[in-house]
Amino acid sequence: MATALITHSDCELHEISPGHPECPQRIGAVLDQLKKEDVYDYLQHFEAPVAEHDAPLLVHPDSYVQQIVQSSPSTGSVQLDADTAMNPHSLQAALRGVGAGMLATDKVIAGEVDNAFCLVRPPGHHAETAQAMGFCFFGNIAIAARHAVVNKGLERVAIVDFDVHHGNGTEDLVDGDKSILFCSSFQHPFYPGGYRPSVAGQRVNVPLAAGIGSDAFRDAINKEWLPALNSFKPQMLFISAGFDAHADDPLASLDLADNDFSWITEQLMTVADKHSDGRIVSMLEGGYSLPALGRSATAHIRALMRLS
């Protein structure tokens, strides 16, 4: 068995604006590092399919999906909020992000691969029920998790989000769904602002102060996330894998190192091995220093592959 890597060149065509940190080069930074570390060829490779327009309806209302579809420009750029814009390729890229998560879920549940990493952009964890924001259009990870429950018959799944920014969109999309536990760690106070209080069996929010570093981060995960996950006993884990908590990232300041992403992945794999038959789907969220993103994402993927 193996780890799947799911991506598509269309994800490199979406661009918010020239020089924007959520840039097309993020995909190549990860692929280049995987090749540099001689990992790329040992992955199972799949192209991210274009999801049907009804796939986002697993978490978004039809009116919102139609709004995104109708906003897609044939030329130029359309601004959806202060920091989220579409070019002529954005809708296709966003639908491939949705499709990647659903394909990964199908392959992991079918036992065709042990786990999967979806190297896609635009990211998704800031997209709320009816609002594009924070570079995000559709809630990729929430859609994949709901797909596992609604279409694949799982009763309990967990979404964990270690991006430096709170996954407000995922929180909004799964709020009240007792089949999904959502765990998020994030720098606070920071974008996007507030967060909902933790609720046993539903939500575990772990706000972290700027500059805390590795030891405090690991301590918080050990104390807050892992007991909740082991109590919930998820049948599958979904990871919003943001790497912008790295010390080199220009947009944040939690000061984590490459090996923190290996460490947290290993902790989550232990949970998955215990409760979920090892089933994990991970999707790229943030990470804006290209060298740090490449190294951190590769550390995460190596851990998924059980490589030292």
Summary of the structure (lengths in Angstrom):
residues: 308
radius of gyration: 17.3
end to end distance: 17.3
largest distance: 50.2
contacts: 1160
relative contact order: 0.16
helix: 40%
strand: 18%
